[in-house]
Amino acid sequence: MITVPAYFNDAQRQATRDAGKLAGLDVLRIVNEPTAASLAYGIGLNKDETKTIAVYDLGGGTFDVSVLRIAGGIFEVLSTNGDTYLGGDDFDLAIVNYWTEKLEITSGVLQSDKKLLQELRLLAEKAKIHLSANESFKGSAASYQVELSKIDFEKLILPYIQQTIKCCSNALKDAALTIKDINEVIMVGGSTRVPSVKNSVADYFGKPIHDSVNPDEVVALGAAVQADILAGNNKDLLLLDITPLSLGIETMGGLMDMLIPRNSKIPSKASRQYTTQKDGQNGIRISVFQGERDLVKDNRKLAEFNLIGIPGMPAGMPKIEVSFLVNADGILLVKAKELRSGVEQSIEVKPQYGLTDEEVEKMLLDSVTNAKEDIQIRALVEAQTEATQLIDTTQKFMQKNSKLLSEEEKSNTGNAILELRTMMKNGTKDQIHTAIEKLNEISRPYAERMMDQAIVTALKGKSI
């Protein structure tokens, strides 16, 4: 059982799993650290209770907050948020900067005297710990005498604490909850020992916090609980994690077709059927993407493979089912299968690089900021795709039945196709749809005539 930060994506989880194997470990499960912490406090929960929990995890270098719901012994992660560059190290640096400013120590001196800088950092960490239980701190580094009051310390770290509170607010929004919906608040990570951190979190959520378990050990304890569950010794609890970003494939026009939405519970499975665009097409490329934007160019490409060997059939006839399976470790397995012939291909997504927490946050922010524009672009691309398919179908029909069409029908259809092509290049979504309707109106009479003739031929000499 190995725990990882809540924001780890599939590549980072896979790398962690591989590292465990290289170390000679039999890795049964990868679990989020905040989720493991909730398990540590969930051991004695009444199975008849339903509670919503916020797990506030502030370590030395990172911050995560997760919102979980516990019902009937089932732990379900509703949302996660955080900051990959925020932690207790920032508290230490703020103290060092405070002292160097007071003592008028320039950055040049610090760069040339690495020993002094290290001594100040170690002293700052000592001051942070001391001020958790005392009102003032005094110490020395090299020939310098330093001091810091608890009041000044709390002023220095206040901006960082406020940033964590902002992340808590974002996590609640993602879970579609309010502060009143939170029943319990769990504190995780060594930096949560700072009294002002505890007080700020308690004030924000409006309720007492849970910090009875050692914040440095609570994640390990929760992992042990989950290992006990996997071993079959504890059957009262079940754990469900979530996907940090949406997963999907590229469709015509460079659009992202989402199969597994962000914040879906894992293990998770989804499938959708597609088809070919050209007659006799014997292969199709499956491109897998991760992100929240409507166009794949704005998302992150995870993998790509080809499904080949599809029997030659008219366009639209093959039934290609693409299925996504995110397993318990958050690893994605993609499979494509042509249902009529049974031809299939699969791939386990193992990208060579992962996303940082900051990149995940940027992708989510971009999806919200560009939502209106993305919707408009998607609508335009879908209209252009529909127009392309209609033009191809109409032209093939005319070539096959040319002798049965009048010159006027051919001319009118050709003009309508030309107008539709022009709209596809320069027109709006509505103009393209208008041109599509015009072409449909022109082709509908002779298409119906051909259909009637085909039916008469098929039924000739037969009685109904």
MARDREN-330139 format. One record per residue (C-alpha): residue in one letter; x, y, z. Coordinates in nm, 2 decimals, padded with zeros to 4 digits, always signed. Each point is the difference from the previous one (the first is absolute). Example, Ala and Ser with C-alpha at 12.3 -4.5 7.8 and 13.67 -1.06 7.14 Angstrom:
2
   type       px       py       pz
      A   +01.23   -00.45   +00.78
      S   +00.14   +00.34   -00.07
***
This chain:
464
   type       px       py       pz
      M   +00.00   +00.00   +00.00
      I   +00.16   +00.33   -00.11
      T   -00.16   +00.34   +00.05
      V   +00.04   +00.29   -00.25
      P   -00.11   +00.37   -00.01
      A   -00.36   +00.05   -00.10
      Y   +00.10   +00.18   -00.32
      F   +00.22   -00.28   -00.14
      N   -00.12   -00.09   -00.35
      D   +00.02   -00.34   -00.18
      A   +00.37   +00.05   -00.10
      Q   +00.11   +00.09   +00.35
      R   -00.20   -00.29   +00.15
      Q   +00.15   -00.24   -00.25
      A   +00.35   +00.13   +00.07
      T   -00.06   -00.05   +00.38
      R   -00.12   -00.35   -00.06
      D   +00.30   -00.08   -00.21
      A   +00.23   +00.14   +00.26
      G   -00.15   -00.23   +00.26
      K   +00.05   -00.30   -00.22
      L   +00.36   +00.10   -00.07
      A   +00.05   +00.01   +00.38
      G   -00.12   -00.36   +00.02
      L   -00.35   +00.09   +00.14
      D   -00.33   -00.16   -00.09
      V   -00.21   +00.31   -00.05
      L   -00.36   -00.09   +00.05
      R   -00.15   +00.35   -00.02
      I   +00.08   +00.37   -00.05
      V   -00.22   +00.22   +00.22
      N   -00.03   +00.38   +00.04
      E   +00.16   +00.13   +00.32
      P   -00.31   +00.20   +00.11
      T   -00.21   -00.31   -00.06
      A   +00.24   -00.20   +00.21
      A   -00.03   +00.26   +00.28
      S   -00.38   -00.02   +00.00
      L   +00.03   -00.38   +00.04
      A   +00.21   +00.05   +00.31
      Y   -00.28   +00.20   +00.16
      G   -00.27   -00.22   -00.15
      I   +00.08   -00.32   +00.18
      G   -00.26   +00.05   +00.27
      L   -00.28   +00.16   -00.21
      N   -00.35   -00.13   +00.04
      K   -00.10   -00.17   -00.33
      D   -00.34   +00.16   +00.03
      E   +00.15   +00.35   -00.01
      T   +00.04   +00.22   -00.30
      K   +00.27   +00.27   +00.03
      T   +00.18   +00.25   -00.22
      I   +00.37   +00.05   +00.09
      A   +00.26   +00.26   -00.10
      V   +00.36   -00.12   +00.02
      Y   +00.24   +00.29   +00.04
      D   +00.36   -00.12   -00.08
      L   +00.28   +00.26   +00.05
      G   +00.34   -00.15   -00.02
      G   +00.35   +00.14   -00.04
      G   -00.02   +00.07   -00.37
      T   -00.36   -00.06   -00.13
      F   -00.36   +00.05   +00.10
      D   -00.30   -00.21   -00.09
      V   -00.36   +00.02   +00.11
      S   -00.25   -00.28   -00.08
      V   -00.38   -00.02   +00.06
      L   -00.12   -00.35   +00.08
      R   -00.34   -00.15   +00.07
      I   -00.03   -00.30   +00.23
      A   -00.32   -00.20   -00.02
      G   -00.07   -00.36   +00.11
      G   +00.38   -00.06   +00.04
      I   +00.07   +00.13   -00.36
      F   +00.26   +00.27   -00.03
      E   -00.06   +00.21   -00.31
      V   +00.22   +00.29   -00.12
      L   -00.21   +00.29   -00.13
      S   +00.27   +00.25   -00.09
      T   +00.36   +00.09   +00.05
      N   +00.19   +00.33   -00.02
      G   +00.33   +00.14   +00.12
      D   +00.33   +00.17   -00.07
      T   +00.32   -00.19   -00.09
      Y   +00.22   +00.29   +00.11
      L   -00.15   +00.08   +00.34
      G   +00.11   -00.15   +00.33
      G   +00.20   +00.04   +00.32
      D   +00.31   +00.08   -00.19
      D   -00.16   +00.33   -00.10
      F   -00.05   +00.08   +00.37
      D   +00.37   -00.06   +00.06
      L   +00.10   +00.22   -00.30
      A   -00.23   +00.28   +00.12
      I   +00.18   +00.00   +00.34
      V   +00.34   +00.00   -00.17
      N   -00.10   +00.30   -00.22
      Y   -00.13   +00.18   +00.31
      W   +00.33   -00.05   +00.18
      T   +00.22   +00.09   -00.29
      E   -00.20   +00.32   -00.05
      K   +00.02   +00.09   +00.37
      L   +00.38   -00.07   +00.01
      E   +00.05   +00.17   -00.34
      I   +00.17   -00.31   -00.14
      T   +00.00   +00.04   -00.38
      S   -00.07   -00.28   -00.25
      G   +00.36   +00.03   -00.12
      V   +00.13   -00.09   +00.35
      L   -00.23   -00.31   +00.01
      Q   +00.10   -00.12   -00.34
      S   +00.37   +00.02   +00.09
      D   -00.05   -00.15   +00.35
      K   -00.20   -00.32   -00.05
      K   +00.08   -00.11   +00.36
      L   -00.17   +00.31   +00.14
      L   -00.31   -00.06   -00.22
      Q   -00.03   -00.36   +00.11
      E   +00.04   +00.10   +00.37
      L   -00.28   +00.26   -00.04
      R   -00.23   -00.26   -00.16
      L   +00.06   -00.26   +00.27
      L   -00.05   +00.28   +00.27
      A   -00.33   +00.11   -00.18
      E   -00.13   -00.36   +00.02
      K   +00.09   -00.02   +00.37
      A   -00.17   +00.34   +00.06
      K   -00.32   -00.12   -00.18
      I   -00.02   -00.31   +00.23
      H   +00.09   +00.20   +00.31
      L   -00.27   +00.26   -00.06
      S   -00.27   -00.26   -00.03
      A   +00.01   -00.02   +00.38
      N   +00.18   +00.33   +00.10
      E   -00.05   +00.37   -00.04
      S   +00.35   +00.09   -00.12
      F   +00.33   -00.15   -00.14
      K   +00.36   +00.10   +00.02
      G   +00.30   -00.16   -00.16
      S   +00.33   +00.06   -00.18
      A   +00.14   -00.08   -00.34
      A   +00.37   +00.06   -00.05
      S   +00.06   +00.34   +00.16
      Y   -00.36   +00.12   -00.04
      Q   -00.26   +00.00   +00.28
      V   -00.36   -00.05   -00.11
      E   -00.34   +00.01   +00.17
      L   -00.36   -00.04   -00.10
      S   -00.33   +00.04   +00.18
      K   -00.30   -00.22   -00.05
      I   -00.20   +00.30   -00.12
      D   +00.25   +00.09   -00.27
      F   +00.03   -00.37   -00.11
      E   -00.37   -00.03   -00.05
      K   +00.00   +00.32   -00.21
      L   +00.27   -00.14   -00.22
      I   -00.18   -00.32   -00.07
      L   -00.35   +00.14   -00.03
      P   +00.01   +00.04   -00.39
      Y   +00.10   -00.37   -00.03
      I   -00.28   -00.11   +00.23
      Q   -00.25   +00.21   -00.20
      Q   +00.11   -00.17   -00.32
      T   -00.08   -00.34   +00.15
      I   -00.34   +00.13   +00.10
      K   -00.06   +00.11   -00.36
      C   +00.08   -00.36   -00.11
      C   -00.25   -00.13   +00.25
      S   -00.26   +00.23   -00.15
      N   +00.08   -00.13   -00.35
      A   -00.03   -00.36   +00.11
      L   -00.34   +00.07   +00.15
      K   -00.11   +00.16   -00.33
      D   +00.12   -00.30   -00.20
      A   -00.20   -00.23   +00.23
      A   -00.31   +00.23   -00.03
      L   +00.00   +00.03   +00.38
      T   +00.00   +00.28   +00.26
      I   +00.18   +00.04   +00.33
      K   -00.31   -00.11   +00.18
      D   +00.01   -00.34   -00.18
      I   +00.33   -00.09   +00.16
      N   -00.04   -00.21   +00.31
      E   +00.36   -00.07   +00.09
      V   +00.34   +00.16   -00.07
      I   +00.32   -00.21   +00.02
      M   +00.34   +00.15   +00.03
      V   +00.30   -00.17   -00.17
      G   +00.37   +00.10   -00.04
      G   +00.26   +00.13   +00.24
      S   -00.08   +00.37   -00.08
      T   -00.35   -00.04   +00.14
      R   +00.16   +00.00   +00.35
      V   +00.03   +00.39   -00.03
      P   -00.28   +00.14   +00.22
      S   -00.10   +00.28   -00.24
      V   -00.05   -00.26   -00.28
      K   -00.23   -00.20   +00.22
      N   -00.19   +00.30   +00.11
      S   -00.04   +00.14   -00.35
      V   -00.13   -00.34   -00.13
      A   -00.24   -00.03   +00.29
      D   -00.13   +00.35   -00.05
      Y   -00.05   -00.05   -00.37
      F   -00.20   -00.32   +00.04
      G   -00.17   +00.12   +00.32
      K   +00.06   -00.32   +00.19
      P   +00.28   -00.17   +00.21
      I   +00.27   -00.18   -00.19
      H   +00.12   -00.36   +00.04
      D   +00.37   -00.02   +00.08
      S   +00.02   -00.28   +00.26
      V   +00.20   -00.23   -00.22
      N   +00.36   +00.10   -00.06
      P   -00.02   +00.21   -00.32
      D   +00.33   -00.15   -00.12
      E   -00.13   -00.36   +00.04
      V   -00.37   +00.03   -00.09
      V   +00.06   -00.08   -00.37
      A   +00.21   -00.31   +00.08
      L   -00.27   -00.11   +00.25
      G   -00.27   +00.04   -00.27
      A   +00.21   -00.20   -00.25
      A   +00.03   -00.28   +00.26
      V   -00.38   +00.00   +00.03
      Q   -00.04   -00.02   -00.37
      A   +00.25   -00.28   -00.02
      D   -00.20   -00.18   +00.27
      I   -00.31   +00.04   -00.22
      L   +00.18   -00.15   -00.31
      A   +00.13   -00.29   +00.21
      G   -00.37   -00.08   +00.08
      N   +00.03   +00.06   +00.37
      N   -00.22   +00.31   +00.00
      K   -00.32   -00.03   -00.21
      D   -00.18   +00.30   +00.16
      L   +00.16   +00.27   -00.21
      L   +00.03   +00.06   -00.38
      L   +00.21   +00.27   -00.17
      L   -00.08   +00.19   -00.32
      D   +00.24   +00.25   -00.15
      I   -00.05   +00.25   -00.29
      T   +00.16   +00.10   -00.33
      P   +00.17   +00.35   +00.02
      L   -00.07   +00.09   -00.37
      S   -00.25   -00.11   -00.27
      L   +00.11   -00.28   -00.24
      G   -00.12   -00.03   -00.36
      I   +00.10   -00.05   -00.37
      E   +00.03   +00.22   -00.30
      T   -00.29   +00.00   -00.25
      M   -00.05   +00.16   -00.34
      G   +00.10   +00.37   -00.01
      G   +00.25   -00.03   +00.29
      L   -00.28   -00.01   +00.26
      M   +00.04   -00.17   +00.34
      D   -00.26   -00.26   +00.07
      M   +00.00   -00.06   +00.37
      L   -00.05   -00.35   +00.13
      I   +00.09   +00.03   +00.37
      P   -00.07   +00.35   +00.15
      R   +00.22   +00.16   +00.26
      N   -00.07   -00.10   +00.36
      S   -00.14   -00.34   -00.11
      K   +00.03   -00.27   +00.25
      I   +00.27   -00.27   -00.06
      P   +00.01   -00.28   -00.08
      S   -00.21   +00.14   -00.29
      K   -00.10   -00.14   -00.34
      A   -00.16   +00.17   -00.30
      S   -00.06   -00.09   -00.37
      R   -00.14   +00.16   -00.31
      Q   -00.06   -00.12   -00.36
      Y   +00.15   +00.17   -00.30
      T   +00.02   -00.08   -00.38
      T   +00.20   +00.07   -00.31
      Q   -00.02   +00.31   -00.22
      K   +00.10   -00.16   -00.34
      D   -00.11   -00.30   -00.20
      G   +00.23   -00.29   +00.04
      Q   +00.20   +00.16   +00.28
      N   +00.20   -00.28   +00.17
      G   +00.15   +00.19   +00.28
      I   -00.06   +00.27   +00.26
      R   +00.23   +00.19   +00.22
      I   -00.09   +00.04   +00.37
      S   +00.16   +00.30   +00.17
      V   -00.04   +00.02   +00.37
      F   -00.01   +00.34   +00.17
      Q   -00.02   +00.14   +00.36
      G   -00.15   +00.35   +00.07
      E   -00.31   +00.21   +00.02
      R   +00.00   +00.20   -00.33
      D   -00.22   -00.08   -00.30
      L   +00.29   +00.00   -00.25
      V   +00.26   -00.27   +00.04
      K   +00.28   +00.25   -00.09
      D   -00.07   +00.17   +00.34
      N   +00.02   -00.33   +00.19
      R   +00.28   -00.24   +00.08
      K   +00.06   -00.30   -00.22
      L   +00.06   -00.32   +00.19
      A   +00.02   -00.27   -00.26
      E   -00.08   -00.11   -00.36
      F   -00.05   -00.33   -00.18
      N   -00.16   -00.14   -00.32
      L   -00.28   -00.25   -00.02
      I   +00.07   -00.18   -00.33
      G   -00.15   -00.29   -00.18
      I   -00.35   +00.13   -00.02
      P   -00.18   -00.18   -00.29
      G   -00.09   +00.22   -00.29
      M   -00.35   +00.14   +00.05
      P   -00.19   +00.31   -00.11
      A   +00.06   +00.31   +00.22
      G   -00.22   -00.01   +00.31
      M   -00.03   -00.38   +00.00
      P   +00.28   -00.11   +00.24
      K   -00.08   +00.02   +00.37
      I   +00.32   +00.09   +00.19
      E   -00.03   +00.00   +00.37
      V   +00.26   +00.20   +00.19
      S   +00.01   -00.08   +00.38
      F   +00.20   +00.17   +00.28
      L   +00.08   -00.18   +00.32
      V   +00.17   +00.19   +00.28
      N   +00.11   -00.26   +00.25
      A   +00.03   +00.02   +00.38
      D   +00.35   +00.16   -00.04
      G   -00.12   +00.27   -00.23
      I   +00.17   -00.17   -00.31
      L   -00.20   +00.03   -00.32
      L   -00.06   -00.29   -00.24
      V   -00.15   +00.09   -00.34
      K   -00.15   -00.27   -00.23
      A   -00.15   +00.04   -00.35
      K   -00.20   -00.29   -00.15
      E   -00.19   -00.03   -00.33
      L   -00.31   -00.18   +00.11
      R   -00.10   -00.16   -00.33
      S   +00.33   -00.16   -00.07
      G   +00.15   -00.03   +00.35
      V   +00.32   +00.18   -00.09
      E   +00.14   +00.18   +00.31
      Q   +00.30   +00.18   +00.13
      S   +00.08   +00.13   +00.35
      I   +00.27   +00.21   +00.17
      E   +00.09   +00.07   +00.36
      V   +00.07   +00.38   +00.02
      K   +00.35   +00.06   +00.14
      P   +00.11   +00.35   -00.11
      Q   +00.36   +00.09   +00.05
      Y   -00.07   +00.32   +00.19
      G   -00.26   +00.11   +00.25
      L   -00.18   +00.32   +00.09
      T   +00.09   +00.22   +00.30
      D   -00.27   +00.12   +00.23
      E   +00.05   +00.35   -00.14
      E   -00.06   -00.13   -00.36
      V   -00.32   -00.18   +00.12
      E   -00.13   +00.32   +00.16
      K   +00.08   +00.20   -00.32
      M   -00.19   -00.25   -00.22
      L   -00.30   +00.02   +00.23
      L   +00.02   +00.38   +00.00
      D   +00.03   +00.02   -00.38
      S   -00.30   -00.22   -00.04
      V   -00.21   +00.24   +00.20
      T   +00.15   +00.32   -00.15
      N   -00.05   -00.12   -00.35
      A   -00.33   -00.18   +00.05
      K   -00.21   +00.23   -00.22
      E   +00.25   +00.01   -00.28
      D   +00.05   -00.37   +00.01
      I   -00.38   -00.06   -00.03
      Q   -00.02   +00.23   -00.30
      I   +00.30   -00.17   -00.17
      R   -00.14   -00.35   +00.07
      A   -00.33   +00.10   -00.15
      L   +00.17   +00.14   -00.31
      V   +00.23   -00.31   -00.04
      E   -00.30   -00.24   +00.04
      A   -00.19   +00.20   -00.27
      Q   +00.30   -00.02   -00.23
      T   +00.03   -00.37   +00.06
      E   -00.37   -00.06   -00.08
      A   +00.04   +00.21   -00.32
      T   +00.30   -00.20   -00.11
      Q   -00.18   -00.33   +00.05
      L   -00.31   +00.12   -00.18
      I   +00.20   +00.12   -00.30
      D   +00.19   -00.33   -00.03
      T   -00.33   -00.20   +00.03
      T   -00.18   +00.22   -00.26
      Q   +00.29   -00.01   -00.25
      K   +00.02   -00.38   +00.02
      F   -00.37   -00.03   -00.05
      M   +00.01   +00.23   -00.31
      Q   +00.29   -00.20   -00.15
      K   -00.18   -00.33   +00.05
      N   -00.34   +00.13   -00.13
      S   +00.12   +00.26   -00.25
      K   -00.21   -00.14   -00.29
      L   -00.32   +00.02   +00.20
      L   +00.04   +00.37   +00.09
      S   -00.11   +00.29   -00.21
      E   +00.25   +00.27   -00.11
      E   -00.19   +00.25   +00.22
      E   +00.03   -00.22   +00.31
      K   +00.37   -00.05   -00.07
      S   +00.05   +00.38   -00.04
      N   -00.20   +00.10   +00.31
      T   +00.18   -00.27   +00.21
      G   +00.34   +00.12   -00.12
      N   -00.08   +00.36   +00.08
      A   -00.12   -00.10   +00.35
      I   +00.31   -00.20   +00.06
      L   +00.22   +00.29   -00.11
      E   -00.19   +00.24   +00.23
      L   +00.03   -00.24   +00.29
      R   +00.38   -00.03   -00.06
      T   +00.02   +00.38   +00.01
      M   -00.19   +00.02   +00.33
      M   +00.23   -00.27   +00.15
      K   +00.30   +00.23   -00.07
      N   -00.14   +00.34   +00.09
      G   -00.35   -00.04   +00.16
      T   -00.13   -00.03   +00.35
      K   -00.16   -00.31   +00.15
      D   -00.35   +00.12   -00.08
      Q   +00.10   +00.09   -00.36
      I   +00.14   -00.35   -00.05
      H   -00.31   -00.16   +00.14
      T   -00.21   +00.21   -00.24
      A   +00.21   -00.11   -00.29
      I   -00.04   -00.36   +00.12
      E   -00.37   +00.03   +00.01
      K   +00.00   +00.15   -00.35
      L   +00.20   -00.29   -00.14
      N   -00.23   -00.25   +00.18
      E   -00.31   +00.17   -00.15
      I   +00.15   -00.02   -00.35
      S   +00.11   -00.36   +00.02
      R   -00.30   -00.14   +00.20
      P   -00.25   -00.02   -00.30
      Y   +00.23   -00.21   -00.23
      A   +00.14   -00.20   +00.30
      E   -00.36   -00.10   +00.09
      R   -00.07   -00.08   -00.37
      M   +00.30   -00.23   -00.01
      M   -00.11   -00.17   +00.32
      D   -00.35   -00.06   -00.14
      Q   +00.14   -00.15   -00.31
      A   +00.23   -00.23   +00.20
      I   -00.30   -00.11   +00.21
      V   -00.21   -00.07   -00.31
      T   +00.29   -00.20   -00.15
      A   +00.05   -00.20   +00.32
      L   -00.37   -00.09   +00.03
      K   -00.07   -00.07   -00.37
      G   -00.18   -00.32   -00.04
      K   -00.06   -00.04   +00.37
      S   -00.32   +00.05   +00.21
      I   -00.02   +00.16   +00.35
***
